[in-house]
Structure formats: structure tokens, C-alpha cells
């Protein structure tokens, strides 16, 4: 007996192939991109919620973090339970995998909706545009909530469309569940409320206009009836879906309130489940709001004492995000800065960061819709209202303009809308139809070429309108370009294998290992001679790099996100002699620290700027030059050190135990009591003669009997405050400016 043959359609293979290619490219991007600025906070928030069951925001930096990050924390927690804490790189890789899965799920949903509206060709085109969009690829492998928010808002709108298309209790329950789940991704999902209201309003107005223009019986059949030829011709695709729509001529309040109540219940249930019901029903009188909106509510005598059926951590996040949305930040657009943003920021960002092939297909889709060539009257509002609302809000009421990713939830709707281009069947001869299909195919191929041109580093993609990615920093910065994703590469790889002669801007090359790498100064906080590398976001926005911007031109652009300069001593003397100079270690020759990885930790605090600890540079008396703990009202016991992959024989170390190494501020935050220790393979061991109390020196040299070790650290036990006093008020930051380690 022969086994039955498995028949798989070509369409199914195409969809599976697009999603598989998407996953492969995202895995490549996961390996290529180092951690971005916000990922560790999202992961820490998710891990704390998963392991400790609490989602309270213990620092304002967690304002936008949400329980969806628990999904990213699951593989990390499993790895820790099975094999102990993973290394940082593997920890990051594991945490990113769930985002990739969410991105694939969003792609499948985009295909499913577009196919229902425009047939298989429309679904395939929408999925193609999604999986080849550099902006989607840039964020679908990061531990953030951007893709989860796009998925949540799109899924909720799709479920609401299905309910409005064929109302029923089952579909309403699905819509309510999807709406509630979306609220666990980002506070932005609350805008589904006005979006759904606008959709219902647009449908009602369209229904009345259609009824007024219809002299006889309804032109649209009732659900389940066979479609009229006119309806199919107008729609240009799936006749079954076309038959399901009929404009409402009479507004029924019950039909409005029932879904509204269901959605509200779905949100309350999901939020309380997602936040584990943490401190629900706490009144505003027991909370101190920071945003104007909640402060106004908390000032009302009756409202302030009512129990709020929302978890306190969600209310905290909503409150903090509402404050930040109107407080502004340093927004940048094409050479200009603004504290409160630009009305055209997201419009310009979309025009220069979306592939031109995709923009052309969207333009074609708009024309097809406006001209009535390919229309879906029952779905137009669902596809147009969400992106237009988000664009309007972000442009005119949102001051934190630091990345196109905030508009990412609008992209799936745009891709489905563009899918109608595949359903275009122009009248006339077959050659006209073939020409239309060829045009759509060429535009899609243009998008594919643009997408592959930036593989596998997608964040700094910019299209040909501004000359491509190499000119991106002239227009946008932050998460549009340099979000810290290449900082580790520059320190771990480029700085250690820097070529003797850098590539020119016109012909960049990946560095190859020379016999003796040329030293590279990574983001100095003051002028310094030599090879200088600076992230493009810092180059544009950081005042301490004005000397580079104004007097030098990049010799090389690395990964489209970092600039490398060759700064001569004579040139530096001519342009910048009046500025406070950065400087290097007095005896950099033989220093083993740059070959190792900076390590550090603290009791009850984190560590900032740890990557600067072993760069051999002492900066220009800037706090950003030192590894440090956040401010604390009491002394913090912290440690800072260097770790090597292979044992090193060390007999001398120079320690700079503070934020500053010279000048009038050198006594601020200076370590008074500390120990120098080495790792014997099992525990930390004090180095004889290297335990210091009452220290007064900005740098101390220790010579000791040689030790063979893979780690060396400075344990800070007591230090001066910001006024340089041993005792008294002041904020403490356990810190270390630099550690240099030498052979005997």
C-alpha cells in the first residue's frame, strides 16, 4: 500500500519561503547587531516580572516597559535554570528570539488579511513588502516592544474588522481578547480606542452617503448572499468577502455599546492578568502622578478617592509616558534641533527610510483606491484610519521624536493597503494587464534590491532620495541610524584590528587584522590626536564632539553608523588648543587591559559606561569617561575590573580610582578605601600591599609578586562625595576611571 501523497500548493510554498527568508535574515541581523541602548532594560523588566512577579517601575528609565517583555525573558530564564547564567552575547541572542517569532506571526497575519481582501496575489505582495522592509527587519530581532505593539494593534484591528464584517459572539470575544492583549505591549495601544471610534464613525457616514445616493434596493447584498456583478467589479478581488459588506443606514446604539463594553472588559482582564493584578483598585489619592492629565484627575474630590481597576504599574507607565510625550527631548531633523519636535518629522522619515519601490507601490495603491479601480468599501476605513491617526498624533502631539520605530504600528496597514496593486486588472487588451503586472513586479524587485543592499545591518537604512545610508546622519539620528548596535563591534573588533590605513569614504572596507593595529580612540570627550571613532548619533548631537564636526571630515564610515577620523597633532593644535584636551595613559606601551573585557558590578546598583574602563583614555574631566554606579544617597560598594579569555601574567597595575584624573575636580568621587584583587579560578584574592585606606591620589601604581590570572579588579569600599568631602551630604557614585595592567 503506497503512502498518500502530500499536496502542497505553490502559494503555500511561496508564503513559507518568504517567512523562512525573513527568519534567516533576522538571525543574521541578530548576530551582526550588538545590543542597542534599550534592550537590557526591557529584558531586566521582563525577567523581574517572570521571576519575582512584580512589574513596578523602580526607575523612570522603565517608563515604557511592559509585560510583553516576559516573552523575551522566558528563554533566558530557562537557560539560566538548565545551565547557569549564559554569557552576555548568548543572553542577548536568546532574548531576541521571541521577537523574531512575533515578527513572523505579524507577517502571516498581514498575508491572511490582504489575501481576504485582494486575493492571493494581494496577500503575497503585502507579505513581500513586509518581509523586505528594512525598518521591519531592523526591529524584528531586538528585545524591545516595537514589533509586539505593531502585532498587537494590527491583530486587534483585524479581529475587529472580522467582527464588523460578520457580527457574532465568538468573533466579538476574539476581538476583545486581541484588544486586551495589545494593551500589554505599549501604552501606544490605548490609541486603538479613538481609532476604533473613528472607524465606526467613517463606516456610519459612508453608509448614510451610500443610502442617500441609492435610489432603489441596496446595491450591496446581505451577508451570505451571492455578490452582484457590480460589487465584484468594483472590488476587484475576493467576491465572498465583497458580499459580506452592506453600509449601515440606521445607527443602532446597542450595536455600538455591546462591542464597546466587550473591548473594555477585554482590556481590564488582560491588563490585570498581564500585570498579575499588582496593586489593582488603588485610588489616585494614594499615588503621586507626574503627568498633567493624571494630576488633573487626582485633583478632583470624588474621582481621586475612587478605586482604579487597573494595576498600579500600568498606571505608572501610562503616567510617565504621558509626561514624557509632552516634555520634549532633543529631536533632530536635517541639521536642526528642537526640544518639541517637528510637525513633518515622521513624514520626512517615512519618505527617506522606506524603500522607493515600496513608496511607489503605495502611491499606485492610493491611485487605484481613489479612482475606484480596486476598492474594498467594507475595509478601507480599517486600513486607512490607523496609520493616518498615528501619523497625525505623532506629528502634532508627540514631542519625543527619536525614531521612525514609533510609527512602526502603521506599517502593516500600509502593506495590506498596497496589496491591492496585485489585484489591479486594467481593462483592454491582455498586453495592458501584462504591463501592469510587470510594473508591480519591477517595483517589488526595486524594494528587494534596496533591502538586500543593507543586509544584515538594517537600522541605518536610507533610500536613494538622500543618497543612501551613508548620508543618513545628515537627516536623522537616534534609533533611525545609530542606536548603539555597533558600539561593541567598534570596541571589540575594529579597535583591535584597525587597519594601518583607513578606507576612504567612497570605498569602505571591513578591517583586516594587521601585524600591529593602530590605536583607536573610541568616542573621546575632548580633542585628542590619533585615529578617533565616534558613533554618528553622538557625532551629530553631542556638544563634546563639536571640534570634530567643525574642523575634520570622516576618513571612513563604518557600518553606516560610525565615523572614523584621522586627527593630526598639528591640526589639533591649530584648531582646538583652547579646548580641554583628552589624554591617554602616561605609559600605554605594554598595557594588557585593552586586550580584555571590562567587567563590573555593585551591591544594589547597576554600572554605567563600563565599556570605557579599558580603553586607555582618561578623557577631558567628563563623568562619561568613567565606569560608575548611578547616584545613591549612601556609599555604594562596587567593583570594576578587566577579564581576559586567556590567563595573563601581571606584576604591576596603575589605578585611577575616580571620575576624574586631574584638575580641580579630581577629588570628587575619589575612592578612599579600596582593594586590588585577582581571580584564582574560584574566588577573589587580595593582592599583597594593594589594600588602600584614606587614599588621596588620583592615580596609584601597585607593584606586586606576579600572578597568573584571567581577571583583575578594584573593589571600592568607601569614597568621597561630589563635593570632595569624606563625610557629609552629597550623592555618591562608586567609580573607576581606568585600570592599566602590565607584565612583571
N, C-alpha and C positions, 0 to 999 in steps of 0.2 A: 504494500500500500504506500503510495507516494504521499509525502507531506504536502499540505496545502500551500500554495504559493502566496507570498505576502505582496500585495499590490500597493505600491507607494506612488502617489501621483507626482508628476513633475513639479506641480505647485508646492506640494508639501516639502519636496527636496529643496526647492528654492528658498522657502521660508527657513527651513532648518539650516541651510547653508549660510544664509545671511546672519542668523543668530550665532552660528558657530564661528563665523569670521569675526563677528563683533566680540565674542568672548575671547578669541585668540588675541585680537588686538588689545583688548583691555588687560589681559595677562602680561603682554609685552609692555604696556604702559605702566603696569604695577611695578615691574622690575626696573623700568627706566626712571620713574619719578621717585625722588626721595620724599620724605614726609613734608607735607605742607603745614602752614602755620597753625591751623585749627584742628588737625586730625587727632593729636594726642588728647586734647581736651574732650572731644566727642567720645573718644574711646574710654577715657577715665570716667566720664559721666555714665556711660553705658555699663562699665564694669562695676561701678559703685552701686548702680541700681540693681544689677544682676546679683551681686554677691552680698550686699548689705541691705538691699530692699528699700533704699531711700533715694529720692530724686531732688532733695533740696539743693538749692544753688548756693554753695558756700563762698562763691566769689562772683563778682559781676562779669567775669570772663565767660561764665557759663550761661549767660542770659538767653541764648538761642538754642541751647542743647535740649534734646527731647528724648523720651523713652525709646524711640525707634533705634537709637544707638545701642540698645541692648542687643539687637540683632548682630551688630558688628562685634560686640563683646563675647558672644557665645563661643566662637571657635577659639578665641584667645583663652578664655576661661577653661575650655575643655583641654587645650594643650597644656596649660599650667597644671591641671589635675592629673593628666596622664604622664607627663614627662618633666614636670617642673617648669619654672618660668622660661619662656623662649627668649632667644636673643632679640634685640630691638628690631633688626631687619625682618626676622621671621614673624615677630609680633605684629608688625605693621602689615606684612603680607597677609597674614591670617585675618586680621581685622578688616582688610579691604575686600575679601572675597564675597561677603554678603551683599555689598553694594553692587558688585558685578551681577549677582543673581537678580537683584531688584531692577537693574538696568535691562537685563534680558527680559524680565517679566513685563516691563513697560513696553519694550519693543513688540512683544507678542500681542499685547493689548492694542497697540496702535494699529498693527496689521488687522486685527479682528474687527475693529470699528470701521476702518477705512474700507475693508472688504464688504462689510454690510452696506455701506453707502455707495461705493463706486465699483463694486465687483472685485474680482481677484487682482486685476491689473492695478487698480487703485490701492488695494491693500499692500501689494508688493512694492509699489513706488513709495508709499508712505513709510514702510519699514526700511526701504533702502535709504531714504533721506535721513531717517533717524540713526541707523547704524553707521552711516558715513559722515555724520555731523561732527566736526572736531570739538564743538562745545559739549556735546553729549559725551563723546569719548574722553574728554578732559576730566569729567567729574564722575563718570560711572565706575571708577575704581578707587575712589577716595573715601576715607572714613568721615563723611560729612552727611548732612541731611538733605542736600540739594536734590539728588536723584529720587530719594524717598518721597520728598514733597511733591515732585513732579508726578511720580507714580500715584501718590495718594489723591491729589487733586484731579488728575486725569481719570483715574478709576471711579472716583465718586461722581464725576460729571457723566461718564459713560453709563454708569448704573442709573443715574437719574434720567438720562435720555431713554434708556430701555423702559423705565417705569412710565415715563410720559408717553412713550410710543404705544405700549400695551399695558395699561394700569392693572395692578393686581397685588395682593398682599405679599406674595413671595418676592416680587421684584422691588416692592417698597422696602421690605426688610433688608434686601441686599443693598439697596441704595443707602439706607440708614446706617448699615454696618460699614460701608465704604466711606461714607461721610465722617463717621466717628473715627475710623482708623486714620483718615487723613489728618485729623487734629493732633495725632501723636507724632507727626513728622516735623512740623514747624508752625510757628504762630501764623505764618502767611496763610495757612489753610483756612483760617477763620473767614477769609475773603470769599470762600465758597457761598457764604450766606448772601451777600449782595449780588454775587454772580448768579446764583440760582433765582433770586428775585427778579433780576433784570431779564433773565431768560424767559421766565414765566410772563413778565410784562410784554416783552417783544412778541412772544407767541400769541398773547391775547390781542395785541394791536394788529398783528398780521392776520389773525382770524377775523377780526371785525372788518378790516380793509378788504379781505377776500370775500366776505359775505356781502359787503356793500357793493362790490363790483360784480357779483354773480347774479344774473337776472333770473335764473331758473334753479333747478336742483343743484346740490353741492357738486362741484367739479371733482372733489376728492372723495373716493369711496370710503365706506365704513371699514374698520379693521376686519380683515379676514376675507373681504370681497375681492373679486378679480379686479386688477387695476385697469383703468381706462387707457386707451392708446395715447391720449394726450398727456396723462400723468407720466407714463413711461418715457415718452419722447422728451418731456421737459426735464425729467430727472436724468436720463441718460445712463442709468445703471439699474441695479437690483430691483426688479418690479415688485417683489414680495415686500421689501422694505418700503417702497414707494406707496404701496396700497395701505400701509398702516397709519398714514397721517391724514388727519382732517382738521382744519382750523376750527378752534372753538368759537362759537358765535355768542354764547351766553356764559358769563363768568359765574362759576359756582363756588361760593365760599367754602363749602365742605371739601371740595376738591383741592382747595388751597391749604386749609388748616390741617387736614389729616396728614399730608406728607410733611408739612412744617413741624408738626408735633413729633412725627416719627423721626425726622432728622435730628431734632433737638434731643430726643431720648437717646438716639444712637450716639450722639456726641458725648452726652453725660456718662453713659455707660462705658464707652470706650476710654474716656479720659480717666475715669475712676479705676478702671481695670488696668490701664497702662501705667498710671502713677501709683498703683497699689493702694488707692484710697487714702493716700498720705495727707492727713490733716484736712480732710474734707469737712464742709459745714462750719468752717471757721469764719466769723464775721469780719468785715473790714475794720471794725474798731480794734481788732487785735492784730492788725497788720499796718505797717507804715508804708504807704505807696510812694513811689518815686516819679510816676508819670502824672501829667496834668489830668488825664482822663480819670484815673482811679482816685486821685486826690479829690477831684470834684465830687465823685460818688461817695467817698469816705466822709465828706463834709456834710452830707445830707443826714439829718437827725434820725430818720426812720431807716433809710437804706443801710446806714453804717452798722446797724445792730442786727440786720438780717443774716442768718447763716447762708453762706455761699456754697452751693452744691458742687463746688469744684475743688480739686486737690490744691493745697497751698503752693506746691512747686510749680504747677501750671500757671497759677495766678501770678507768682513771682516772675516767671518768664515773660508772660504777657505784659506785665507792668514794666519790666526792664526794657523789653524790645520797643514798647510804645514810647518810652522816654528816649531811647537811642534813635528811633526813627525820625524824631523831630529835633534832636540836639545837634545833628550835623557832624561832619568829620572832614578831613582833608581830601576832598574829591578832586580828581584831576581829569581834564579833557583837553587834549591838543594844545598843550603849553600853558593852560590856565588852571589855577587852583580856586576852589570855592569851599567854604565851610558848610554851605547848604545846598550844594549840588547844582546841576544844570538841567533845564527843562528838556533838553534834547539828548541827554547822556545816553539813555538806553536805546534811543532811535539810532544815534550815530554808532553806538557799539554794535547793534544788530547789523547795520549796513556794512561794517568793516570786519566783523568777526564771523559772519555766516558766509559759506562759500557762494560765489556768484552764480554758480549753476543752480543752487537751491533758491536763491533770491529770484532768479529768472523764472523758475517753475512756480514759485508763489505768485509772481506777477501774472503769469499766464493763468493761474487758477483764479485770481481775482477777476481777470477779464472774462473768463468763462462763466463765473458766477454772476457778474454784473450784466453781462449780455444775455443771460438766460440760456446759455448753450448747455451747461451741465449744472443742474441745481438739485438740492435736496431740501425742499421747503420745511420739512419737519426737523431738520438738524442744523440748519445754518446758524441759528442763534447759539446752539450748543458749541459750535466750532469757533464762532467769532467773538462772542461776549467775553469768555475767559481771557484770551490773550489781549484784547483791547482794554479790558478793565485793568489787568495787571500792568500793562504799559502805561496807562493813564495814571494809575496810583503811584507807581514807582517814579514817574517823571515829575509829578507835581506835588506829591505829598510825602515823599520818602527822601530824606536827606543823606542817608548812608549809601552813597553811590560808589561802591568799590568793586563792582564786578558784574558782568553780564549774567553770572550764575543766578542772581536774584530773579531774573526773568526766565530762568530755565523752565518753570512750570508751564509757560506759554508755548514752548516749542512743540510738544506732542500735538497740540491742537492745530498748529500751523502745518505740521507734516501730514496730518489727516486731511486738512483742507486742500493741501497741494496734491493729494492723491487723485483729485478729480481730473487732473491733467491726463492721467492714463485712460480715463473714460471718455475723453474727447473724441468724437467721431464726426468730423466736419462733413457736411453734405457734398454732393457732387461725385466726381469720379473716384475710383479706388486710388489713383495716384495722390489725390489730396489727403486721403486717410494715411497712406504710407508716409507722406511728407510730415504729417502731424506726429505720427509715431516716431519718425526719425528725429524730429526736433526734440521731443521729450527724451528720447534715448541719448542724444548728444548732450543735453543739459545735465542729465543724470551722470553721464561719463565725466563731464567737467567737474561735478561735485566729487566724484570718486578720485579723480586725479588730484584735486586740491587736498582731499583728506589723506591720501597716501603720501603726499609731499611732506607732511609734518610728522608722520609716523616715526617713533612711538611717543613723541612728546607733544601733546595736543594743546596744552594750556596756552602757549604763546601764538596760536594760530591767528593770522590776519589775512584777509584776502587781497587780491590784486589791486583793489581800488587805492590802496595806500602803498603799494609796492611790496606787499607780503610781510611775513613775520619779522624781518629784520628792521622794519620801520615801526613796528607796533608800539614801542616805548615812546615814540613821538606823539602818540594819540591817547593811549590808555596804559594804566599800570595795575598794581594790586593783583587780584586773582584773575585778571584778564591776561596776565603776562608772566609775572614773577611772583609766585606765592610761596617761595621758599623751597620749591620742588627740586632745584638744582644746587642748593647750598651744600648738601652733603657730598655731591659729586665734585664740586669745586674744591672742597677741603680734602676729601679722601683720595681723589683721583687726579684732578687737574693740578693741584698744588704740589703733588708728589711726583708728577711725571711731566711737568711743564716743559714744553719744547724750548730749545735754546733760542729759536727764532719763531715768534708767533705768526700765525697765518694772517693774511690781510683780510679786511672786511669783505672783500669780494670773493675770496676763496678760503672759507673756514675749513679747518680740518680737525679731526679728533686727535688730541695729543698722543704722541707715542713716547715710550719710555726712553729718555736719553741716558747717557752714561752718568752725567751729573746734572740733575734737574735744576733749573733756575728758580731761585726762591720767589714765591708769590705772596704778596701782602693781601690778605683777604679782608675787604671792607674796613680799611683803616679809618679812624675817626678824626684824622688830621692829615695834612700833607706829609708825604714820605716818598723818597726816591726809590726806584726799582720797578718791578712788574707789579701792578696793582689790579686786583679783580674786585668788581662791585656788582651786586645784583641790580638789575635795571630799575626795579621799583625804588630801591634806596638811592640810586644814582639820580633819579628824577625828583624824588620827594624829600630827601634828607639834606638839611642845610649843611651838614658837615662835609658833604661831597660837592659843594659849590665850586671848590677850587678845581676839581676835575672837569665838571661841566663847562666851566667858563674858559679854561686855559688849555685843555687837551682833547684830543679826539681818540676814540677807541681804536686800538690796533687789531682787535678781534672781538667778535660777538660769539659767545659760546652758548649753544642750545637755544639761541634766540632770547635768552633770559639774563645773561651776564655779560658785562663789558670788561675787557682786559685792556689796560693802558701800559705803555712804556714811558716811565717818568724819569727823565734825566736829572741829575743833581743840579746842573747849571740852569736848566729850565725851571726847576723848582725854586732856585734862589732868585731868579728874575721875577717870578710871578707871585710867590707865596711866602717870601721871607718874613713878612709881618704877621703871619698866622702862627698859632700854636702848633708846633710840629708833632707828629707821631714819631716814635723811635723804636728801635729794635733792642733786643737783649744786648748787653755790652759784649758778651762772648758767645755768639751764636754757633761758632765752629765746634762741632762735636756734640752739640745738644741732641739728646736722644728723644726728647719729648715730642717733636713734630712727627716722628715716625709712629707714635702711639695714638690711642683714642682717649679723649678727655672723659673722665668719669667723675661722678659726684653724687652727693645725697645729703639729706638733712632730716632732723627729727621734727616731724610735724610741719614741714615746709618743702617746697619744690626748689629747683635750681634753675636760674636763668643764665643765658649766654654761656653755657658750658662749652660750646664749640670754640670759643675764643681762648680757652685756657692754655692750649698748647700750640699757639700759632707763632710764638717767638716775638710777638709785638706787644709793646707796652702802651700804645695809644697816645692820646693827647689829653690826658686827665679827664676822660669821659667815663661815666659809670658803665656805659655799654661795652667797655673793653674788658670788664671783669666778670668771671663766673660768680654768681651771687644768689642768695636766697631772697625771696620777696620781703618787704619791710615787716618787722614784727615789733611789738611793744616790749619785748623782753629778749635777752640774748638767745641766739639760736646756735645749738651745737650742730655744726655742719662739717663736711669733709669734701676735699677736692683733690683729684689726682690724675694719673696717667696710667693707662693699661696697654700692654704690648701683646701681640699674638705669640711671640717667642720670648723666652727669658733674656733679660738684659743684665749685664754686669755693671753695677753702678757703685761709684765710690764718692761722688760729690753731687750736691744739689743746691741750686740757688732758688730761694723762695721769695716771692713778692706777695706778702700776706695782707692784701687790702685792695681797695678800689683804685687807688692812685699810687704811683711810684715816685713822684717828686712834686715839688711845688707846694704852695700854701695849703692845699687840701690833702696832703699825703698822710696826715694824722687821722683823717676822717675814716671811720670804719676799719682802722688798722687792728689786726689781730694782736691781742695782748698775750694770751696764753694759747699755745698750740703744740702739737706733736708732729714729728715726721715719722711715718711708718712705712714698712714694706710688707708684702704679702708672701707668706712662706708656703702657700699652697693650701693651707687650712684656715688660717686666721691672720689678722693684722698684728705685726710685731713692732714695738718701738725701736727706732734706730738709736743706738747709744749716743748720748750727748746732743740729741736733737729734740729734746723737750724744753721748750722755752716758756718762761713766765715773765710778765711785765715787759714785754717787748716794746721797744721804741723806734726800731729801724724799719724803713720802708722796704728794704730787701736784706735778706740774711743768707749767708753762704754756710753750708754744712759740709764738712769732710768727715768720712766715717769708714770703718773697715768695709771692704767691698761686699756687696750682697748680690746674689743671682735671683732675680725676681721678675715677675710679669706685671707687677703693679707697685706703684708708689703713690702715697697720698699725704696730704696735710689735713690734720684734724684740728679744727678751730674750736676752742672751748670758751674763750672769752675775748671780747674786742671792744674797741672804743665806739661811741655813738657818732651821730652825724656832726656833732659839734666838736668831736675830737676828745671829749671828756671820758674818763674812765667810768664814772657813775653819773647819775642824774637823768633827766628826761631826754628823750630822743629815740628815733627809730633805728633799729639795728638791722644790718644786712651782713650776715656771715659771708665773707668774700675772699677770693684769691685772684690776684691779677695775673700771675704767671708762675709756672713751675718749670725749671730747667734741670735736666738730669744729665750727668756726664759719666763716662767710664772712669775708673780709678786713675 
